[in-house]
Amino acid sequence: MPASDPGISAVDAVIFIPFTDGELPMLLDTLRSIDRYVQESHHVIAVDDCSDGRLDEELRRLRPDVTVLRNPRKHGGRSGLYVTMSSACKRALDRFSFKVFMKMDTDALMVGHGLVTQAIRYFEDHPEAGILGSYHVRADGRRRSWLKWKLGFLYESSPLRALWGRKPLWRDPIRMARGRAYDMGENVLGGAYLLRRECLESMRRLHLLDYEYETILSESRIGDEIIFSLMCKAAGFDLHDFGAPQHSMALALTELPLSKEEILRQGKTVIHSVKRGKGGESQEELRAFFRDRAGGT
């Protein structure tokens, strides 16, 4: 939809964050980090995955500036999160004129300025790029591997599954992705990544955001970022590194890839995961450290 439509809000970025039971304090701190460091125009969509305590209602009260949605039933992580995020993508396309759609987990944190502007400029200079993130190389220079997910897709897409009464999955998008030299299972890390609007529009046009909850969650165990990386290639776009040492994203799966001091020294903008620091720091210690450096409370 054009930005001139009175029902459409124009922003540089839409930021999607999923959450569930026990994650509200982390989510609120991550939102404060976005408030501090994302100076570009943006809007946050947070989705409650059916928390027992109706955290969606509490978040609406605390943060009326955030669009808060709630899943009709619990989707969980991995492929279920792909279903949750697909719905958020479609809502963003319907309600906002944006350049970048960013996914963040509750254990990701903004720690510096400029990421959205960097991503917009990169997308402008690289029209073939659909997703930016930690792809081939991490911020510490370590190579990433996606052998696990290659095997996962080979298993889930195999026609032999029919012998056990299970439906083969992903065959159409894998066939479509092969036209862009898709390496089975290639992906960006899921803690934080960015998509260009045109890539999401192409995914939607090709019905790549329409897989149903019952089909995906009951049959697949592949993570959201692995699926979105596949869908990016199937939609005619490529994955690009944006989390290597020369970039401002510093991401790893279960702990920070760099020390907290090195993250500040190198001017990183977004980090994952703050569950554990390189020096063994706890999440509480890491969040307090970056809050203090930002002058927050």
C-alpha positions in Angstrom: 0.0 0.0 0.0 1.3 3.5 -0.7 2.4 5.7 2.1 -0.1 8.4 1.0 -2.9 6.1 2.1 -4.3 7.8 5.3 -4.4 4.4 7.0 -0.7 3.7 6.5 2.0 5.1 8.8 5.4 5.8 7.2 8.4 4.6 9.3 12.0 3.6 8.5 11.7 0.3 10.4 9.2 -2.1 12.0 10.7 -4.1 14.8 9.1 -7.4 15.8 9.7 -9.0 19.2 8.0 -12.3 20.3 7.6 -13.0 24.0 5.9 -15.4 26.5 5.8 -16.3 30.2 8.7 -15.0 32.3 10.0 -12.7 29.6 8.3 -9.4 30.3 11.2 -7.8 32.3 13.6 -8.7 29.5 11.2 -7.4 26.9 10.8 -4.1 28.7 14.6 -3.7 29.0 15.0 -4.5 25.3 12.3 -2.0 24.5 14.2 0.7 26.5 17.3 -0.1 24.6 15.4 0.5 21.3 14.1 3.8 22.7 17.7 4.9 23.5 19.4 3.8 20.3 17.0 3.6 17.4 16.7 7.3 16.4 15.3 6.5 13.0 11.5 6.4 12.8 10.2 3.0 13.9 7.3 1.0 15.3 7.5 -2.1 17.5 5.1 -5.0 17.2 5.3 -7.4 20.2 3.5 -10.7 20.1 2.5 -12.6 23.2 2.7 -16.3 22.6 -0.3 -17.2 24.7 1.2 -16.4 28.1 -0.6 -17.8 31.1 -0.6 -14.4 32.9 -2.0 -12.3 30.0 1.2 -10.4 29.7 -0.2 -8.8 26.5 -2.6 -6.8 28.7 0.2 -5.7 31.1 2.4 -4.6 28.2 -0.4 -2.6 26.6 -0.8 -0.8 29.9 3.0 -0.2 30.3 3.8 0.6 26.7 0.8 2.0 24.8 3.1 3.1 22.0 3.8 -0.6 21.1 1.4 -2.7 19.0 0.8 -5.7 21.2 -0.7 -8.9 19.6 -1.5 -12.3 21.2 -1.5 -15.6 19.4 -4.9 -17.4 19.5 -3.1 -20.5 20.7 0.5 -21.3 21.8 2.9 -21.6 18.8 6.1 -22.1 20.7 9.5 -21.5 19.2 11.2 -22.9 16.0 8.7 -23.4 13.3 5.9 -22.1 15.5 7.8 -18.8 15.7 7.9 -18.7 11.9 4.0 -18.8 12.0 4.0 -16.0 14.6 6.4 -13.8 12.7 4.6 -14.4 9.4 1.5 -12.9 10.9 3.4 -9.9 12.2 5.0 -9.4 8.8 1.6 -9.3 7.1 0.3 -6.9 9.6 3.3 -4.7 9.1 2.9 -4.7 5.4 -0.8 -3.8 5.8 -0.3 -1.0 8.4 3.1 0.6 7.7 5.2 1.9 4.8 8.6 0.8 6.0 12.1 0.1 4.5 13.4 -2.5 7.0 11.6 -5.2 9.1 13.8 -6.3 12.0 13.3 -9.3 14.2 14.7 -9.3 17.8 14.5 -11.8 20.5 14.0 -10.8 24.1 17.6 -11.7 24.9 18.8 -9.3 22.2 19.8 -5.7 23.1 20.4 -2.5 21.2 23.7 -1.0 22.4 24.6 1.6 19.8 23.1 4.0 17.2 22.7 3.7 13.5 21.8 0.1 12.7 18.6 0.9 10.8 20.3 3.6 8.7 23.2 1.1 8.0 20.7 -1.5 6.8 18.7 0.9 4.6 21.9 2.1 2.9 23.1 -1.5 2.4 19.8 -2.6 0.9 19.9 0.5 -1.4 23.4 -0.5 -2.6 22.6 -4.2 -2.8 19.2 -4.7 -4.4 19.7 -8.5 -4.5 19.9 -8.7 -0.7 16.8 -9.7 1.2 18.0 -10.6 4.6 21.0 -9.2 6.6 22.4 -10.9 9.7 25.1 -13.2 11.1 25.4 -15.4 8.0 28.8 -16.9 7.1 30.9 -15.3 9.8 30.3 -14.2 13.4 31.5 -11.0 15.0 34.5 -12.9 16.5 35.5 -14.2 13.1 34.3 -17.7 13.6 32.7 -19.4 10.7 29.0 -20.5 11.0 27.8 -23.9 10.0 24.3 -25.0 8.9 24.9 -28.7 8.4 22.3 -29.5 11.1 19.6 -27.6 9.2 20.7 -29.0 5.9 20.0 -32.5 7.3 16.7 -31.2 8.9 15.4 -29.9 5.5 16.5 -33.1 3.7 14.6 -35.2 6.3 11.5 -33.0 6.4 11.2 -32.6 2.6 11.9 -36.3 1.8 9.0 -38.1 0.0 10.0 -41.2 2.1 8.1 -39.5 5.0 4.9 -40.7 3.3 5.9 -44.3 4.3 5.3 -43.3 7.9 2.2 -41.4 7.2 3.9 -38.0 7.4 3.6 -35.2 4.8 6.8 -34.0 3.1 7.3 -30.3 3.8 9.1 -27.4 2.1 9.4 -29.0 -1.3 7.9 -26.0 -3.3 10.1 -23.3 -1.6 13.2 -25.5 -1.9 12.5 -25.9 -5.6 12.0 -22.2 -6.0 15.1 -21.3 -4.0 17.4 -23.6 -6.1 17.1 -20.9 -8.8 19.2 -18.7 -6.7 21.9 -21.3 -5.9 20.3 -22.1 -2.5 22.6 -24.0 -0.2 20.2 -26.3 1.7 19.9 -25.0 5.3 21.8 -21.8 4.9 20.6 -19.2 7.3 21.2 -16.0 9.3 21.3 -16.3 13.1 17.8 -15.9 14.7 18.5 -13.6 17.6 18.4 -10.5 15.4 18.1 -10.1 11.7 16.8 -7.6 9.1 14.6 -8.0 6.0 13.9 -5.6 3.2 10.3 -4.7 2.5 10.5 -5.8 -1.1 11.6 -9.3 0.1 8.6 -9.6 2.4 6.3 -8.3 -0.3 7.6 -11.0 -2.7 7.2 -13.7 0.0 3.6 -12.6 0.5 2.8 -12.5 -3.2 4.2 -16.1 -3.6 2.2 -17.3 -0.5 5.4 -18.0 1.4 4.0 -16.4 4.6 0.9 -18.5 4.5 1.9 -21.9 6.0 -0.7 -22.8 8.6 0.0 -23.4 12.3 -1.4 -27.0 12.3 0.8 -28.0 9.3 4.0 -26.4 10.5 4.0 -26.9 14.3 2.8 -30.5 14.1 5.3 -31.6 11.5 8.4 -29.3 11.5 11.2 -28.7 14.0 13.1 -26.2 12.0 13.7 -22.7 13.4 12.1 -19.4 12.2 15.3 -17.9 10.9 16.1 -21.1 8.9 12.7 -21.0 7.3 12.8 -17.3 6.6 16.2 -17.7 5.1 14.8 -20.4 2.8 11.8 -18.2 1.9 14.1 -15.2 1.2 15.9 -17.3 -1.5 12.6 -18.7 -2.8 11.2 -15.1 -3.1 14.2 -14.2 -5.4 16.5 -12.5 -2.9 19.8 -13.4 -1.2 21.2 -13.6 2.3 24.1 -11.2 3.1 26.6 -11.0 6.0 25.9 -8.1 8.4 27.3 -9.6 11.5 31.0 -10.2 10.6 33.8 -8.4 12.4 33.6 -5.4 10.2 29.8 -5.0 10.8 28.0 -3.5 13.8 25.9 -6.6 14.7 27.5 -8.9 17.4 25.5 -12.1 17.6 25.9 -15.6 18.8 23.4 -18.3 19.8 23.6 -18.6 23.5 26.1 -16.1 24.7 27.9 -12.9 23.5 30.5 -13.5 20.8 32.7 -10.7 22.2 33.4 -9.3 25.6 31.2 -6.5 26.8 34.1 -4.1 26.7 35.0 -5.1 23.2 31.4 -4.6 22.1 31.6 -1.0 23.2 35.1 -0.4 21.9 34.1 -1.6 18.4 30.9 0.5 18.4 28.5 -2.4 17.9 24.8 -1.6 17.6 22.9 -4.8 18.5 24.0 -7.9 20.5 22.7 -11.4 21.2 22.5 -13.3 23.4 22.8 -11.5 26.7 22.0 -14.7 28.5 25.7 -15.1 29.2 28.8 -12.9 28.7 32.3 -14.0 27.5 33.5 -13.6 31.0 30.7 -15.7 32.4 28.5 -12.7 33.4 24.8 -13.3 34.0 22.1 -11.7 31.9 21.3 -9.4 34.9 24.9 -8.2 35.0 25.1 -7.7 31.3 21.9 -5.7 31.1 23.0 -3.5 34.0 26.4 -2.9 32.4 24.9 -1.7 29.1 22.2 0.3 30.9 24.8 2.1 33.0 27.0 2.9 30.0 23.9 4.4 28.3 23.1 6.4 31.3 19.8 4.5 31.8 18.0 3.4 34.9 
